[in-house]
């Protein structure tokens, strides 16, 4: 779901930097984040249990990972040259705003009949829309990153990344512990913070700096196992802290759950540890080929479609599985894994199917009509000169 800038788009926006067109570690990270997005929602189906709460907490690394990936890919593919800002913003806005406009009415109707939100009043629907329409809120966060990329500094990127991460962490701490005057300040920090870029800007800035650092270098061809071990230790420590630190004494502890769970001050430790591990091993893993590489590329290519579609598809099978999901631990785990696998598989296949129709734009893709077979007369025409029809480049 991170920015899927194609090679042709990148060349239009600015000069194409040297290096591989695709970062394999980015594909693996996007695939992993896509799995975790589905897991966040499938953990709500079993009865409330500590195990599923912890799984959900760790899976929330997915959205920060998408934020970081967007910064990496924009910076890596578009380079340090000036942007054609109009073309850049128009193309990228269409990849998130059009899907939001397409699916928001669908999820409003779906929620009205099958979920607890929106409330069955005009005010309830308006409130639901103000929060982004369920999980679609992320589609309104992406354009904020594109706008920020246009004005983001092009030098001293790691210094700016450190400053941005410090700002993000400060905002997230204040969100839990700070004094909140009612009104705009309270709305900004507590109720709508998850929808606003300042609470995510550190991930984006680190991604931009990392993407620039990869120019001309690409990914490591060999695995540095010492670096992997250190990064994995950081990830494990970060995951343990996320579970162990409950912020129970925070004045606004009630906002540490749900979408607020993405904004915990310690989240970056876990996220950056996982990202480092994937970057160190991603190329080597995918170059092995096989099932992992095939599945990773399908999930990566359809990450936005999976993100948009999976809640309805999970609901379709979640209801019949409720009994098994709330049985003993073994039966619950098997049902949970089946529900998650169904959500991923069905959403991916549906996304692929939509991408092959004019509805491709609804999942952030461009539809390419199948080429018509050339007639004998056309194939017999000369390739150049007066007999060749003019085509527009």
Protein Blocks (a to p, Z undefined) as FASTA:
>chain_A
ZZcddfklmmmmpccdeddfbdfklmmmmmmmmmmmmmmmmmmmpccdfklmmmmmmmmm
mmmmmmmmmmmmmmmmnombdcdfklmmmmmmmmmmmmmmmmmmmmmmmmmmmmmbdcfb
fklmmmmmmnopajllmmmmmmmmmmmmmmgcfehklmmmmmmmmmmmmmmmmmmmmccd
ehjklmmmmmmmmmpmklmmmmmmmmmmmmmmmgonlpafbdcfklmmmmmmmmmmmmmm
mmmmnolmpmklmmmgcjllmmgfklmmmmmmmmmmmmmmmmmmmmngpjllmmmmmmmm
mmmmmmmmmmmmmmmmmmmmmmmmmmcfklmmmmmmmmmmmmmmmmmmmmmmmmmpmklm
mnopacddddddddfklmmpcfehjllccddZZ
